[in-house]
Structures are given as C-alpha cells and as structure tokens.
Amino acid sequence: MPRANFLIVSLLLTACAGGGRGPGEATQTCESGSDGCPCVSGECDEGFACTDDVCVPADPIPDGACGDGIVDPGEACDDGEANADTESCKTNCMRQACGDGFVGPGEGCDDGNDVPDDACTDVCAPATCGDARVEVGEACDDGNADDTDACLSTCAAARCGDGFVQAGVETCDDGNVLDTDACPRSCAPARCGDGYVEAGVEACDDGDADETDSCPSTCMAATCGDGFAWDRVEACDDGNADDTDACVSSCELAACGDGFVQAGVEACDDGNANEADGCLSTCEIGPFCGNGVVEAAELCDPCPESCDDADPCTGDTTVGAAATCDLSCSHADSACFLIDTTTSDNVYVADPDGDGLTADNTLSVGQVDSCTSIVVGAFPRTVPVDVVGRNMPDTIAVQFRVYYDPDLVTFSTANYTPFSDGFLNVGFLNLPMDPASWERRSVLGVSSVDNVDGDTITGGVYIGEQGPFFSADSFHPASADEPYAADDPDGVVLARLSVRLQAASDGELVTIDLTNDHAPGTYTLRYDAVSGTVETALEEENMGDGILAVNTPCP
C-alpha cells in the first residue's frame, strides 16, 4: 500500500476508535510527549513528531530516504531513528566530523571552523592551558607543567618576579619587588656591590668600588679603623690601633704633640708644651727625673724602690724621695737578734794568747747560719740553737719572744751562760770581769714556756750594781782596764736555747721565729750614764729567724 494511503487510513481508524472526545465523555490525562500532548523541550515519544508544540504521529520515512535505517547510495551512515546531529550518524546520514558545527561523540566542542587558537580548537576540544596550543588569553603554551622554563604552567611567559627561578636565566626569584632581602628584583642573589642594602647583612651598598666614600666595598659604613681613608673626613686609616706608627688610632697623621711617641721618629711625646717635664715640645728628651740619667741636682736616677738593705742589723734611713731623684739611703748599725742554727763555731776562750792570764777572755761567733740540715735517727731529739746579738753596747739585760710549731718542736731551756772559764759559767752578760778581784757578775735567766701554743718569752740580766764597766759591749777589744774581748761584727752569743724535736718533725723544716708582736716583747736594756738605763724594743726587721731542716735539705 502506498505510504499516503496508509496515513489516511490510519487517521480514520484512530478517529473511529474514539481517539477524540464526544459530548459527555470524561477528560483524560495528557502525558507530555505522547500523541496529542505537548512536546517536551521540542521532543516527543518515538513515532511522534512535534508540530506546533503538539506531538502528532510522524510521517513514515519513504524507502531509500535518510533515516530509513538503510545506508543508501550517497549516505555515509543511517541509524534510522537514532540518527541525530549529536550522535555518530547525523540526521543527514553523514558521519560526525570535527568542524561540522555539531558536537558529536568524543568532541568537547565544535564551532564549525578549523581555527586552532579560538575557544574551540581545530581538534574540537575546548581551549585550555597546557594543551600545547597558544589560545586566546595565553601568552604561551608549551604543554608541560615545568615552571623553570620560558613558559610557566599558567601559560604566562616567565619573567623576573613571578616566583619561579627560570633555568639558565635567573639565579633566584622570590616573587616580590623587595630589594632589601636575599633576592632583589634583579633575580640575582643579593651581594655587596649590587646597589641594594640587604637588611641585616649590609649597612650600606652604593654599588661602586670606591673605598674613599661613606660606603666602601665592604658594604659596612665607613668608620675610623676600617683601613680605608674616608675622603674629607679622615686624614689616614691604616686599619690598626697602633699609636706608634704614622697613622694613629684616631685616623689622624702622627705629629709631635699628639701624645703618642712615633717609633723611629720621636724620642718622646707627652702632648704638652711644658719644657721642664723632661720631654721638650720638639718631642726630644730633656733633662728630668726619671730619664735614667743622673743629672745636675739629682742624687739618683733611677732611684731604688726601697732603702731596705735586708740586713736586720742595720737601721735603714731614707732622706728625700725617688720621685724627685734626691733619695738617699743610710744604713746605721742597729741592735739585732739572730738565730744561729750551728752552735759549734761559737766559742769562748779564757786565755786566747796563752799567757796564763784570764784577763783577756774572749767570746767569738763564727758564721751565723740561718738554716742547718740535721740528721735525726731517733725522736725526740734535743738540739741547741744560739741567739746571737750584734751592735749592743753596755748591755744589762736582754729579752726575746720565740714562736714555733709545738707539734714539731718544744722549748726546753734558755742558758744565758753556756760557756765556762774553768771556775764560773760565762756568757755575754757576765763577760766583763774585775781585773783586781777576777770576779764576774752572776746572771739570772727566766723563761715562760708555752709548749701548747708554741709561744715562749725568755730573758736574762746580770745581777749587781749597774754601770759601764760591768755592762758588756758586743764589740770590745781586749784591754787591761776592761779585760774581755767580744768579736763583733759576727756578734756574741746572748743565750743558748735547747729545743726538742718531735717525731712529727721528720722531713720537715722547723722554724724558730723571733718576734715582737705582743707584750712583753723583745728588747735590750743598756746602761746610760745620763738616764741610768735605756730600753730599746726590736722591730721585726731587726730579727732573723732560724730553720732546722730535719732529715731534709735546707731550702
């Protein structure tokens, strides 16, 4: 049957079947997209076509026409009712192709042209950064995500300040325009001399190599001592603090009168114009106290620091002063007490010339030893030490205080007449004798011993009428009128002390210390024709201590 006749018959059958509504018939619900109902977005159910926004039965497709489902001559494809301009076979029975203006399967877009750099590329893909095509809005597109080449992953051309270090072109890029950080806007690492002051690193940076301006090539602010002479500010700058060279530490040229002695040029420089202070205004040395040369009106230059001659038997007197170069020292004989640790060479001889007379009895002292090394096999051991006196005229009595370590040694006795003339015991205090009666005075010795604290006071005095004849002199040549001799300057034995070494002294240096640090102290009593007696206290410097080195050498 021809297609036209088939359509007419179909319409008639539909009408006869009650496709319409008669009077009194109920209204039926119209389902969109079905026959006689509104189209849905211009679409209808299969077999219907949208005409005037109402779905009506579609005309049957003639045989051999596009859409009949048969690929006829001139057609590239025919999917029948599935033909669509958005499918692989379009409504004109031609295959979907990029550039045909229809977005078909596999296409992201199709603007109907082959322009590669518009919003839809010539491969029907929407233009995007990274597709290796430079499209509208892109400066470049190299198709990769490498931000170190000339085209960034954002399709922007690489430039200094974009925050990416372009390989071979930039050495840094921190993405800012600060010139005070480690990477200035030049995209080269900050360095001294680039003209930018790097915060916290440089004090200045003027971009030049001039060492004489306010900012030398070190990028540190010019200052005295940096080794660069600052133009119109410094006369010189040798970079050191030596004030004896040609450029002093104030960056001024050395000159006479600046207070610094320029080596090899000036002999002195005291910074003033006083011609009487030893350094002339010409920086030459003039006469003055302290130049090491004894000049007119000077007694010494240099002068000794002290007049102490370290001799306990002299009194040291100072006249003048070292500061004025008129210091003079004198050393007068002074009474002194010494500890002699070797007693064997201290002797008394009743008749030294062998004439059978005792009128020339003599007391002499050998060398005074302040230290003796003794060998002790068994303890305790008693040993003698002598107290020797010098410069003692008309002596009536002596007294001295002794300190010692009671753990090492204890005090035993003090003998003021340790010698004998064959009849009487003899010592310095009773050495004089009456030439008519050959009598000597008796001597009284007294000691207060404290072996707990190591502090003993002892003294001796001759008994009888006091006067110059019976008051012994420490230096006295033999004579018929005063028949005795005392051999000063070596001295005389005032007393012989017996001390007892304890076991603890083995290997130790035992000190016998004469002192006068508290009363009653150490003194001499001599006869004086005017006042009768004169007491003279001895100072510490007038006393010499002794050391017993027990089973050990002396220091």
Secondary structure, 3 states (H helix, E strand, C coil): CCHHHHHHHHHHHHHHCCCCCCCCCCCCCCCCCCCCCECECCECCCCEEEECCEEEECCCCCCCCCCCCCCCCCCCCCCHHHCCCCCCECCCCCECCCCCCCCCCCCCCCCCCCCCCCCECCCCCECCCCCCCCCCCCCCCCCCCCCCCCECCCCCECCCCCCCCCCCCCCCCCCCCCCCCCCCCCCCCCCCCCCCCCCCCCCCCCCCCCCCCCCCCCCCCCCCCCCCCCCCCCCCCCCCCCCCCCECCCCCECCCCCCCCCCCCCCCCCCCCCCCCCECCCCCECCCCCCCCCCCCCCCCCCCCCCCCCCCCEEEEEECCHHHCCCEEEEEECCEEEEECCCCCCEEECCCCCCCCCCCEEEECCCCCCEEEECCCCCCEEEEEEEEEECCCCEEEEEEEEECCCCCEEEEEEECCCEECCCCEECHHHCCECCCCCCECCEEEEEECCCCCCEEEEEEEECCCCCCCCCECCCECCCCCCCEEECCCCCEEEEEEEEEECHHHCCCEEEEEEECCCCCCCEEEEEECCCEEEEEECCHHHEECEEEEECCCCC
